[in-house]
Amino acid sequence: MAQLGRPRSFDRAQAIDDAMLLFWKYGYDATSLSRLKEAIGGGITAPSFYAAFGSKQGLFKEVVERYMETHGRVNDPLFDENLTPKEAIATSLKRSARMQCDDHLPKGCMVALGTIGAYADDPSVPLPLRQARARTRKGILARVTQGIERGELPETTDASALASVFEGFLLGISPMARDGVQLSVIELAIDQLMGLWKVQSACLERE
């Protein structure tokens, strides 16, 4: 009779959550295997880690999936057709800012910061976060394009350029949050940023 292996001595879902906080706070490269093993289940062995996740990269992929299913859903308004294009972008930006400044979470956005410095060692590591950023980029562009199609923005609006402005601000929230910029300041900045939509609309009315 074959001998059964020892059961894992940790909750796998909780382990992914614990690892997510580490990758989020320190980034991929700075989150060492020893740090991960120490945090998971109160401390696990290397064989247990590899049996559960295969590799650090494998765990990171699962972490990104969990992040996008939870905290990453702050960008869901981009895909909510009950919101106007402008409301969708503004709501997404403000929800993201609140999450990134939450004192109960690591500051900033893991999608924006999680793989800084990881490109040189293994180009495949940043792929899950590149895919997550691409989804958000596509959502912002779709809402700007929709604004043009609905007549909220002039037909001459460069959709890609305006969408890049909003995406650039979204990515820029992370260093501001980590540097301690107050949420109220970031929210006021978002209001100022969304004024671009108003300016574009005013140009349309003058035409």
BATORZA-121012 format. One record per atom (N, C-alpha, C): x, y, z; atom name; residue number from 1. Coordinates in nm, 2 decimals. Layout:
# residues N
c1,c2,c3,name,resi
X,Y,Z,CA,NUM
...
This chain:
# residues 207
c1,c2,c3,name,resi
0.08,-0.12,0.00,N,1
0.00,0.00,0.00,CA,1
0.09,0.12,0.00,C,1
0.06,0.21,-0.09,N,2
0.14,0.33,-0.10,CA,2
0.12,0.42,0.02,C,2
0.23,0.48,0.06,N,3
0.22,0.57,0.18,CA,3
0.17,0.71,0.13,C,3
0.06,0.76,0.20,N,4
0.01,0.89,0.16,CA,4
0.10,1.00,0.21,C,4
0.11,1.10,0.13,N,5
0.19,1.22,0.17,CA,5
0.13,1.29,0.29,C,5
0.21,1.37,0.36,N,6
0.15,1.45,0.47,CA,6
0.07,1.56,0.41,C,6
-0.05,1.59,0.47,N,7
-0.14,1.70,0.43,CA,7
-0.07,1.83,0.45,C,7
-0.10,1.93,0.37,N,8
-0.05,2.06,0.39,CA,8
-0.10,2.11,0.52,C,8
0.00,2.18,0.60,N,9
-0.04,2.23,0.73,CA,9
-0.08,2.38,0.73,C,9
-0.13,2.42,0.61,N,10
-0.18,2.56,0.60,CA,10
-0.30,2.57,0.51,C,10
-0.37,2.68,0.53,N,11
-0.49,2.71,0.45,CA,11
-0.44,2.77,0.32,C,11
-0.46,2.71,0.20,N,12
-0.40,2.76,0.08,CA,12
-0.45,2.89,0.04,C,12
-0.58,2.92,0.06,N,13
-0.64,3.05,0.03,CA,13
-0.58,3.16,0.11,C,13
-0.56,3.13,0.24,N,14
-0.50,3.22,0.33,CA,14
-0.36,3.25,0.30,C,14
-0.29,3.14,0.25,N,15
-0.15,3.15,0.21,CA,15
-0.14,3.25,0.09,C,15
-0.23,3.24,0.00,N,16
-0.22,3.33,-0.12,CA,16
-0.25,3.47,-0.07,C,16
-0.34,3.49,0.02,N,17
-0.37,3.63,0.07,CA,17
-0.24,3.68,0.15,C,17
-0.18,3.60,0.23,N,18
-0.06,3.64,0.30,CA,18
0.05,3.68,0.20,C,18
0.07,3.60,0.10,N,19
0.17,3.62,-0.01,CA,19
0.14,3.75,-0.08,C,19
0.01,3.77,-0.11,N,20
-0.03,3.89,-0.18,CA,20
0.01,4.02,-0.11,C,20
0.00,4.02,0.02,N,21
0.04,4.14,0.10,CA,21
0.19,4.16,0.09,C,21
0.27,4.05,0.09,N,22
0.41,4.07,0.08,CA,22
0.45,4.12,-0.06,C,22
0.40,4.06,-0.17,N,23
0.43,4.10,-0.30,CA,23
0.39,4.25,-0.32,C,23
0.27,4.28,-0.27,N,24
0.22,4.41,-0.28,CA,24
0.31,4.52,-0.21,C,24
0.36,4.48,-0.09,N,25
0.43,4.58,-0.01,CA,25
0.58,4.59,-0.07,C,25
0.64,4.47,-0.10,N,26
0.78,4.47,-0.13,CA,26
0.81,4.46,-0.28,C,26
0.72,4.41,-0.36,N,27
0.75,4.39,-0.50,CA,27
0.79,4.25,-0.52,C,27
0.80,4.20,-0.64,N,28
0.83,4.06,-0.67,CA,28
0.98,4.03,-0.63,C,28
1.07,4.10,-0.67,N,29
1.21,4.07,-0.65,CA,29
1.25,4.07,-0.50,C,29
1.20,4.17,-0.43,N,30
1.24,4.19,-0.29,CA,30
1.16,4.09,-0.20,C,30
1.06,4.02,-0.25,N,31
0.99,3.92,-0.17,CA,31
1.06,3.79,-0.19,C,31
1.15,3.76,-0.10,N,32
1.23,3.64,-0.11,CA,32
1.15,3.51,-0.08,C,32
1.20,3.40,-0.12,N,33
1.14,3.27,-0.09,CA,33
1.13,3.25,0.06,C,33
1.24,3.29,0.13,N,34
1.25,3.27,0.27,CA,34
1.14,3.35,0.34,C,34
1.12,3.47,0.29,N,35
1.02,3.56,0.35,CA,35
0.88,3.50,0.32,C,35
0.86,3.44,0.21,N,36
0.73,3.38,0.18,CA,36
0.70,3.26,0.26,C,36
0.80,3.17,0.28,N,37
0.79,3.05,0.36,CA,37
0.76,3.09,0.51,C,37
0.82,3.19,0.55,N,38
0.80,3.24,0.69,CA,38
0.66,3.29,0.71,C,38
0.60,3.35,0.61,N,39
0.47,3.42,0.63,CA,39
0.36,3.32,0.61,C,39
0.38,3.21,0.53,N,40
0.27,3.12,0.50,CA,40
0.25,3.02,0.61,C,40
0.13,3.01,0.66,N,41
0.10,2.91,0.76,CA,41
0.18,2.91,0.89,C,41
0.24,3.03,0.92,N,42
0.32,3.04,1.04,CA,42
0.46,2.98,1.01,C,42
0.49,2.95,0.89,N,43
0.62,2.89,0.85,CA,43
0.61,2.76,0.79,C,43
0.65,2.74,0.66,N,44
0.65,2.61,0.60,CA,44
0.78,2.58,0.54,C,44
0.80,2.45,0.51,N,45
0.93,2.41,0.45,CA,45
0.93,2.44,0.30,C,45
1.05,2.43,0.24,N,46
1.07,2.45,0.10,CA,46
0.99,2.34,0.02,C,46
1.00,2.22,0.06,N,47
0.93,2.11,-0.01,CA,47
0.78,2.14,-0.01,C,47
0.72,2.18,0.10,N,48
0.58,2.21,0.11,CA,48
0.54,2.33,0.02,C,48
0.63,2.43,0.02,N,49
0.60,2.54,-0.07,CA,49
0.60,2.50,-0.22,C,49
0.70,2.42,-0.26,N,50
0.70,2.39,-0.40,CA,50
0.59,2.29,-0.44,C,50
0.55,2.20,-0.34,N,51
0.44,2.11,-0.36,CA,51
0.31,2.19,-0.38,C,51
0.30,2.29,-0.31,N,52
0.17,2.37,-0.32,CA,52
0.17,2.46,-0.44,C,52
0.28,2.53,-0.47,N,53
0.27,2.64,-0.57,CA,53
0.36,2.62,-0.69,C,53
0.45,2.52,-0.68,N,54
0.54,2.49,-0.79,CA,54
0.66,2.58,-0.80,C,54
0.65,2.71,-0.78,N,55
0.76,2.80,-0.78,CA,55
0.71,2.94,-0.73,C,55
0.80,3.03,-0.71,N,56
0.77,3.16,-0.67,CA,56
0.69,3.23,-0.77,C,56
0.72,3.21,-0.90,N,57
0.65,3.27,-1.01,CA,57
0.51,3.21,-1.02,C,57
0.49,3.08,-0.99,N,58
0.36,3.02,-0.99,CA,58
0.27,3.08,-0.88,C,58
0.33,3.10,-0.76,N,59
0.25,3.16,-0.66,CA,59
0.22,3.31,-0.69,C,59
0.31,3.38,-0.76,N,60
0.28,3.52,-0.79,CA,60
0.16,3.53,-0.89,C,60
0.16,3.43,-0.98,N,61
0.05,3.43,-1.08,CA,61
-0.09,3.42,-1.01,C,61
-0.09,3.33,-0.91,N,62
-0.21,3.31,-0.83,CA,62
-0.24,3.43,-0.74,C,62
-0.14,3.50,-0.69,N,63
-0.16,3.62,-0.62,CA,63
-0.22,3.73,-0.70,C,63
-0.17,3.74,-0.82,N,64
-0.23,3.84,-0.91,CA,64
-0.38,3.82,-0.94,C,64
-0.41,3.69,-0.96,N,65
-0.55,3.65,-0.99,CA,65
-0.63,3.69,-0.87,C,65
-0.58,3.66,-0.75,N,66
-0.66,3.69,-0.62,CA,66
-0.68,3.84,-0.61,C,66
-0.57,3.92,-0.64,N,67
-0.57,4.06,-0.63,CA,67
-0.68,4.12,-0.72,C,67
-0.68,4.07,-0.85,N,68
-0.78,4.12,-0.94,CA,68
-0.92,4.08,-0.91,C,68
-0.94,3.97,-0.83,N,69
-1.07,3.93,-0.79,CA,69
-1.12,4.01,-0.67,C,69
-1.03,4.08,-0.60,N,70
-1.06,4.15,-0.48,CA,70
-1.03,4.30,-0.49,C,70
-0.92,4.34,-0.45,N,71
-0.88,4.48,-0.45,CA,71
-0.88,4.54,-0.59,C,71
-0.84,4.46,-0.69,N,72
-0.84,4.51,-0.82,CA,72
-0.97,4.54,-0.88,C,72
-1.08,4.51,-0.81,N,73
-1.21,4.54,-0.87,CA,73
-1.25,4.68,-0.85,C,73
-1.16,4.76,-0.80,N,74
-1.19,4.91,-0.79,CA,74
-1.21,4.97,-0.93,C,74
-1.16,4.90,-1.03,N,75
-1.17,4.95,-1.17,CA,75
-1.30,4.89,-1.24,C,75
-1.38,4.82,-1.17,N,76
-1.50,4.77,-1.23,CA,76
-1.59,4.87,-1.28,C,76
-1.60,5.00,-1.23,N,77
-1.68,5.10,-1.28,CA,77
-1.66,5.13,-1.43,C,77
-1.54,5.10,-1.48,N,78
-1.50,5.12,-1.62,CA,78
-1.59,5.03,-1.71,C,78
-1.64,4.92,-1.65,N,79
-1.72,4.83,-1.73,CA,79
-1.87,4.83,-1.69,C,79
-1.91,4.93,-1.62,N,80
-2.05,4.94,-1.57,CA,80
-2.12,5.03,-1.67,C,80
-2.21,4.97,-1.75,N,81
-2.28,5.05,-1.85,CA,81
-2.39,5.13,-1.79,C,81
-2.42,5.12,-1.66,N,82
-2.51,5.21,-1.60,CA,82
-2.45,5.35,-1.57,C,82
-2.32,5.36,-1.58,N,83
-2.26,5.48,-1.56,CA,83
-2.22,5.55,-1.69,C,83
-2.23,5.68,-1.69,N,84
-2.19,5.75,-1.81,CA,84
-2.04,5.74,-1.83,C,84
-1.98,5.76,-1.95,N,85
-1.84,5.74,-1.96,CA,85
-1.76,5.83,-1.86,C,85
-1.79,5.95,-1.84,N,86
-1.72,6.04,-1.75,CA,86
-1.73,5.98,-1.61,C,86
-1.86,5.94,-1.57,N,87
-1.88,5.89,-1.43,CA,87
-1.79,5.76,-1.41,C,87
-1.79,5.68,-1.51,N,88
-1.71,5.55,-1.50,CA,88
-1.57,5.58,-1.47,C,88
-1.51,5.67,-1.55,N,89
-1.36,5.70,-1.53,CA,89
-1.34,5.76,-1.39,C,89
-1.42,5.86,-1.36,N,90
-1.40,5.94,-1.23,CA,90
-1.42,5.84,-1.11,C,90
-1.52,5.76,-1.12,N,91
-1.55,5.67,-1.01,CA,91
-1.44,5.56,-0.99,C,91
-1.39,5.51,-1.10,N,92
-1.28,5.42,-1.10,CA,92
-1.15,5.48,-1.04,C,92
-1.12,5.60,-1.08,N,93
-1.01,5.67,-1.02,CA,93
-1.02,5.70,-0.87,C,93
-1.14,5.74,-0.83,N,94
-1.15,5.77,-0.69,CA,94
-1.16,5.64,-0.60,C,94
-1.22,5.53,-0.66,N,95
-1.22,5.41,-0.58,CA,95
-1.08,5.35,-0.57,C,95
-1.00,5.37,-0.68,N,96
-0.86,5.32,-0.67,CA,96
-0.78,5.40,-0.57,C,96
-0.80,5.53,-0.57,N,97
-0.73,5.62,-0.48,CA,97
-0.76,5.58,-0.33,C,97
-0.89,5.55,-0.30,N,98
-0.92,5.52,-0.17,CA,98
-0.86,5.38,-0.13,C,98
-0.86,5.29,-0.22,N,99
-0.80,5.16,-0.19,CA,99
-0.65,5.18,-0.17,C,99
-0.58,5.26,-0.25,N,100
-0.44,5.27,-0.24,CA,100
-0.39,5.35,-0.12,C,100
-0.48,5.43,-0.06,N,101
-0.45,5.50,0.06,CA,101
-0.50,5.44,0.19,C,101
-0.56,5.33,0.17,N,102
-0.62,5.26,0.29,CA,102
-0.51,5.22,0.39,C,102
-0.52,5.26,0.51,N,103
-0.42,5.23,0.61,CA,103
-0.42,5.08,0.65,C,103
-0.51,5.01,0.61,N,104
-0.52,4.86,0.65,CA,104
-0.45,4.78,0.54,C,104
-0.40,4.84,0.43,N,105
-0.35,4.77,0.32,CA,105
-0.21,4.83,0.29,C,105
-0.12,4.76,0.21,N,106
0.00,4.82,0.17,CA,106
-0.04,4.94,0.08,C,106
0.04,5.04,0.09,N,107
0.01,5.16,0.01,CA,107
0.04,5.14,-0.14,C,107
-0.04,5.21,-0.22,N,108
-0.02,5.19,-0.37,CA,108
-0.09,5.08,-0.43,C,108
-0.07,5.05,-0.55,N,109
-0.14,4.95,-0.63,CA,109
-0.04,4.84,-0.67,C,109
-0.07,4.72,-0.64,N,110
0.02,4.61,-0.68,CA,110
0.04,4.59,-0.83,C,110
-0.07,4.62,-0.90,N,111
-0.06,4.61,-1.05,CA,111
0.04,4.71,-1.10,C,111
0.05,4.83,-1.04,N,112
0.14,4.93,-1.08,CA,112
0.28,4.91,-1.03,C,112
0.30,4.85,-0.91,N,113
0.43,4.84,-0.85,CA,113
0.49,4.71,-0.83,C,113
0.41,4.60,-0.85,N,114
0.44,4.47,-0.81,CA,114
0.57,4.41,-0.88,C,114
0.60,4.45,-1.00,N,115
0.71,4.38,-1.07,CA,115
0.82,4.48,-1.10,C,115
0.83,4.59,-1.04,N,116
0.94,4.69,-1.06,CA,116
1.07,4.62,-1.03,C,116
1.16,4.62,-1.13,N,117
1.29,4.56,-1.11,CA,117
1.30,4.41,-1.14,C,117
1.18,4.35,-1.19,N,118
1.18,4.21,-1.21,CA,118
1.21,4.18,-1.36,C,118
1.21,4.27,-1.45,N,119
1.22,4.25,-1.59,CA,119
1.35,4.18,-1.63,C,119
1.46,4.22,-1.57,N,120
1.59,4.17,-1.61,CA,120
1.61,4.03,-1.59,C,120
1.56,3.98,-1.48,N,121
1.58,3.84,-1.44,CA,121
1.50,3.74,-1.52,C,121
1.37,3.78,-1.53,N,122
1.28,3.69,-1.60,CA,122
1.17,3.77,-1.66,C,122
1.17,3.79,-1.79,N,123
1.08,3.88,-1.86,CA,123
0.93,3.83,-1.85,C,123
0.91,3.70,-1.82,N,124
0.78,3.64,-1.81,CA,124
0.71,3.68,-1.68,C,124
0.79,3.72,-1.58,N,125
0.73,3.75,-1.44,CA,125
0.63,3.86,-1.45,C,125
0.66,3.97,-1.52,N,126
0.56,4.08,-1.52,CA,126
0.43,4.06,-1.60,C,126
0.43,3.95,-1.67,N,127
0.32,3.93,-1.77,CA,127
0.18,3.94,-1.70,C,127
0.16,3.87,-1.59,N,128
0.02,3.88,-1.53,CA,128
-0.02,4.03,-1.50,C,128
0.07,4.11,-1.46,N,129
0.04,4.25,-1.42,CA,129
0.03,4.33,-1.55,C,129
0.11,4.30,-1.65,N,130
0.09,4.37,-1.78,CA,130
-0.05,4.34,-1.84,C,130
-0.09,4.22,-1.82,N,131
-0.23,4.18,-1.87,CA,131
-0.33,4.26,-1.79,C,131
-0.31,4.27,-1.66,N,132
-0.41,4.35,-1.58,CA,132
-0.41,4.49,-1.62,C,132
-0.29,4.55,-1.64,N,133
-0.29,4.69,-1.68,CA,133
-0.35,4.71,-1.82,C,133
-0.33,4.61,-1.91,N,134
-0.39,4.62,-2.04,CA,134
-0.54,4.62,-2.03,C,134
-0.60,4.54,-1.94,N,135
-0.75,4.54,-1.93,CA,135
-0.80,4.67,-1.88,C,135
-0.73,4.74,-1.79,N,136
-0.77,4.87,-1.74,CA,136
-0.76,4.97,-1.85,C,136
-0.64,4.96,-1.93,N,137
-0.62,5.05,-2.04,CA,137
-0.73,5.04,-2.14,C,137
-0.77,4.92,-2.17,N,138
-0.87,4.90,-2.27,CA,138
-1.01,4.95,-2.22,C,138
-1.03,4.94,-2.09,N,139
-1.16,4.99,-2.03,CA,139
-1.16,5.14,-2.04,C,139
-1.05,5.21,-2.01,N,140
-1.05,5.36,-2.01,CA,140
-1.07,5.41,-2.16,C,140
-1.00,5.34,-2.25,N,141
-1.01,5.38,-2.39,CA,141
-1.15,5.36,-2.44,C,141
-1.21,5.25,-2.40,N,142
-1.35,5.23,-2.44,CA,142
-1.45,5.33,-2.39,C,142
-1.43,5.38,-2.27,N,143
-1.52,5.48,-2.22,CA,143
-1.49,5.62,-2.28,C,143
-1.37,5.65,-2.31,N,144
-1.34,5.78,-2.38,CA,144
-1.40,5.77,-2.52,C,144
-1.38,5.66,-2.59,N,145
-1.44,5.64,-2.72,CA,145
-1.59,5.65,-2.72,C,145
-1.65,5.59,-2.62,N,146
-1.79,5.60,-2.60,CA,146
-1.84,5.75,-2.58,C,146
-1.76,5.82,-2.51,N,147
-1.79,5.96,-2.49,CA,147
-1.79,6.04,-2.62,C,147
-1.70,6.01,-2.70,N,148
-1.70,6.07,-2.84,CA,148
-1.82,6.03,-2.92,C,148
-1.85,5.90,-2.91,N,149
-1.97,5.85,-2.99,CA,149
-2.10,5.90,-2.94,C,149
-2.11,5.93,-2.81,N,150
-2.23,5.99,-2.76,CA,150
-2.24,6.14,-2.77,C,150
-2.14,6.20,-2.83,N,151
-2.14,6.34,-2.84,CA,151
-2.10,6.42,-2.72,C,151
-2.05,6.35,-2.62,N,152
-2.01,6.42,-2.49,CA,152
-1.87,6.49,-2.52,C,152
-1.80,6.44,-2.61,N,153
-1.67,6.49,-2.65,CA,153
-1.66,6.52,-2.80,C,153
-1.58,6.61,-2.84,N,154
-1.58,6.65,-2.98,CA,154
-1.52,6.53,-3.06,C,154
-1.57,6.52,-3.19,N,155
-1.52,6.41,-3.28,CA,155
-1.37,6.42,-3.30,C,155
-1.32,6.54,-3.28,N,156
-1.17,6.56,-3.31,CA,156
-1.09,6.52,-3.19,C,156
-1.15,6.47,-3.08,N,157
-1.08,6.43,-2.96,CA,157
-0.99,6.30,-3.00,C,157
-0.87,6.31,-2.96,N,158
-0.78,6.19,-2.98,CA,158
-0.81,6.10,-2.86,C,158
-0.88,5.99,-2.89,N,159
-0.93,5.90,-2.78,CA,159
-0.81,5.84,-2.71,C,159
-0.71,5.79,-2.79,N,160
-0.59,5.73,-2.73,CA,160
-0.51,5.82,-2.64,C,160
-0.50,5.95,-2.68,N,161
-0.42,6.04,-2.61,CA,161
-0.49,6.08,-2.48,C,161
-0.62,6.10,-2.48,N,162
-0.70,6.14,-2.36,CA,162
-0.70,6.02,-2.27,C,162
-0.72,5.90,-2.32,N,163
-0.72,5.78,-2.23,CA,163
-0.59,5.76,-2.16,C,163
-0.48,5.79,-2.23,N,164
-0.35,5.78,-2.17,CA,164
-0.33,5.88,-2.06,C,164
-0.39,6.00,-2.07,N,165
-0.38,6.09,-1.96,CA,165
-0.45,6.04,-1.84,C,165
-0.56,5.98,-1.85,N,166
-0.63,5.92,-1.73,CA,166
-0.56,5.80,-1.68,C,166
-0.50,5.71,-1.77,N,167
-0.43,5.60,-1.72,CA,167
-0.30,5.64,-1.65,C,167
-0.23,5.74,-1.71,N,168
-0.11,5.79,-1.65,CA,168
-0.13,5.84,-1.51,C,168
-0.25,5.91,-1.48,N,169
-0.28,5.96,-1.35,CA,169
-0.30,5.84,-1.26,C,169
-0.38,5.74,-1.31,N,170
-0.41,5.62,-1.23,CA,170
-0.28,5.56,-1.18,C,170
-0.19,5.54,-1.27,N,171
-0.06,5.47,-1.23,CA,171
0.02,5.56,-1.14,C,171
0.00,5.69,-1.15,N,172
0.08,5.79,-1.07,CA,172
0.03,5.80,-0.93,C,172
-0.09,5.74,-0.90,N,173
-0.14,5.75,-0.76,CA,173
-0.06,5.66,-0.67,C,173
0.00,5.55,-0.72,N,174
0.08,5.46,-0.63,CA,174
0.20,5.53,-0.56,C,174
0.29,5.60,-0.64,N,175
0.39,5.67,-0.56,CA,175
0.34,5.78,-0.47,C,175
0.24,5.84,-0.51,N,176
0.18,5.95,-0.42,CA,176
0.13,5.89,-0.29,C,176
0.06,5.77,-0.30,N,177
0.01,5.70,-0.18,CA,177
0.13,5.66,-0.09,C,177
0.23,5.61,-0.16,N,178
0.35,5.56,-0.08,CA,178
0.43,5.67,-0.02,C,178
0.42,5.79,-0.08,N,179
0.49,5.90,-0.02,CA,179
0.41,5.98,0.08,C,179
0.29,5.93,0.11,N,180
0.21,5.98,0.21,CA,180
0.12,6.10,0.17,C,180
0.10,6.12,0.04,N,181
0.01,6.23,0.00,CA,181
-0.13,6.19,0.05,C,181
-0.20,6.29,0.10,N,182
-0.33,6.26,0.16,CA,182
-0.44,6.23,0.06,C,182
-0.53,6.14,0.09,N,183
-0.63,6.10,0.00,CA,183
-0.71,6.22,-0.04,C,183
-0.74,6.31,0.05,N,184
-0.82,6.43,0.01,CA,184
-0.75,6.51,-0.10,C,184
-0.62,6.52,-0.10,N,185
-0.55,6.59,-0.20,CA,185
-0.56,6.52,-0.33,C,185
-0.54,6.38,-0.33,N,186
-0.55,6.31,-0.45,CA,186
-0.69,6.31,-0.51,C,186
-0.79,6.31,-0.43,N,187
-0.93,6.32,-0.48,CA,187
-0.96,6.46,-0.54,C,187
-0.90,6.56,-0.48,N,188
-0.92,6.70,-0.55,CA,188
-0.84,6.70,-0.68,C,188
-0.73,6.63,-0.69,N,189
-0.66,6.63,-0.81,CA,189
-0.74,6.55,-0.92,C,189
-0.81,6.45,-0.88,N,190
-0.90,6.38,-0.97,CA,190
-1.00,6.47,-1.03,C,190
-1.06,6.55,-0.94,N,191
-1.17,6.64,-0.98,CA,191
-1.11,6.74,-1.08,C,191
-0.99,6.79,-1.06,N,192
-0.92,6.88,-1.15,CA,192
-0.90,6.80,-1.29,C,192
-0.85,6.68,-1.28,N,193
-0.82,6.60,-1.40,CA,193
-0.95,6.58,-1.48,C,193
-1.06,6.55,-1.41,N,194
-1.19,6.53,-1.49,CA,194
-1.24,6.66,-1.55,C,194
-1.18,6.77,-1.51,N,195
-1.21,6.90,-1.57,CA,195
-1.17,6.90,-1.72,C,195
-1.08,6.81,-1.76,N,196
-1.05,6.80,-1.90,CA,196
-1.17,6.75,-1.98,C,196
-1.25,6.67,-1.92,N,197
-1.37,6.63,-1.99,CA,197
-1.46,6.75,-2.01,C,197
-1.47,6.83,-1.91,N,198
-1.56,6.95,-1.91,CA,198
-1.51,7.05,-2.02,C,198
-1.38,7.06,-2.02,N,199
-1.32,7.15,-2.12,CA,199
-1.34,7.11,-2.26,C,199
-1.33,6.98,-2.28,N,200
-1.36,6.92,-2.41,CA,200
-1.50,6.94,-2.45,C,200
-1.59,6.92,-2.35,N,201
-1.73,6.94,-2.38,CA,201
-1.77,7.08,-2.41,C,201
-1.70,7.18,-2.34,N,202
-1.72,7.32,-2.36,CA,202
-1.68,7.36,-2.51,C,202
-1.57,7.29,-2.55,N,203
-1.52,7.32,-2.69,CA,203
-1.63,7.27,-2.79,C,203
-1.69,7.16,-2.76,N,204
-1.79,7.10,-2.84,CA,204
-1.91,7.20,-2.85,C,204
-1.95,7.26,-2.74,N,205
-2.06,7.35,-2.73,CA,205
-2.03,7.47,-2.81,C,205
-1.91,7.52,-2.81,N,206
-1.87,7.64,-2.88,CA,206
-1.88,7.62,-3.03,C,206
-1.85,7.49,-3.07,N,207
-1.85,7.46,-3.21,CA,207
-2.00,7.46,-3.26,C,207
